[in-house]
């Protein structure tokens, strides 16, 4: 049984793209979590936590980190959240956490309001800028970067390369794709990729990938530098509470009156 205060619309907003099996798994995890706490009614919080467990892995509250690492993680996640909240075409931030979950030291949960099947170049650039937000925040606050940004950089690089080689979104190379990929459709796994372009074109692809990342990184740096007080406020609250839900996060930003910008 679920609490009468559970808002299933909010659960739907946090689970775009979930299949029936994913939703069944989510509810099952919420029931297990409720039973472990010797409770008989499933609450909204149990459902929220189960969404993140299905998406990111279990919480690791026993994972001990030093105060310095905790501070770096707080500013890193604050950077992601601030850039996401500042960009016009970004999906809303649903949660910011510095509690370890799965392999992540912290995470910023940013989800679309509805399931989307088409995305524009501007939306992709916004995603890359958000990925670079943690890196830019570490650079500004500590004068150097940590290994915490490695996953973000990998994802940003892969996405920028897809813009050029798969989606035809490069101005210089135009509307064409590069590379011939063979896939096992029924497994959904890539099994081989062949290069069907010259070394000269490969160099142009690399340059365009670098240009996309540089543009997004510059946007992230500008937001972080010009809104440093907001960054510090988010990081300070994360160090106090460890978790910021959507309502708390946007309530924290409201006094600053942030105006949306574009990449």
Buried (B, 14 or more C-beta within 10 A) or exposed (E): EBBEEBEEEBBEBBBEEBEEEBBEBBBEBBBEBBEEEEEEEBBBBBBBBBBBBBBBEEBBEEEEBEEEBBBBBBBBBBBBBBBBBBBEBBBBBBBBBBBBBEEBBBBBBBBBEEEEEEEEBBBBBBBBBBBBBBBBBBBBBBEEBBEBBEBBBEEBBEBBBBBBBEBBBBEEBEEEBBBEEEEEEEEEEEEEEEEEBEEEBEEBBEEBBEBBBEBBBBBBBBBBEEBBEBBBBBBBBBBEEBBBBBEBBBEBBEEEEBEEBEB
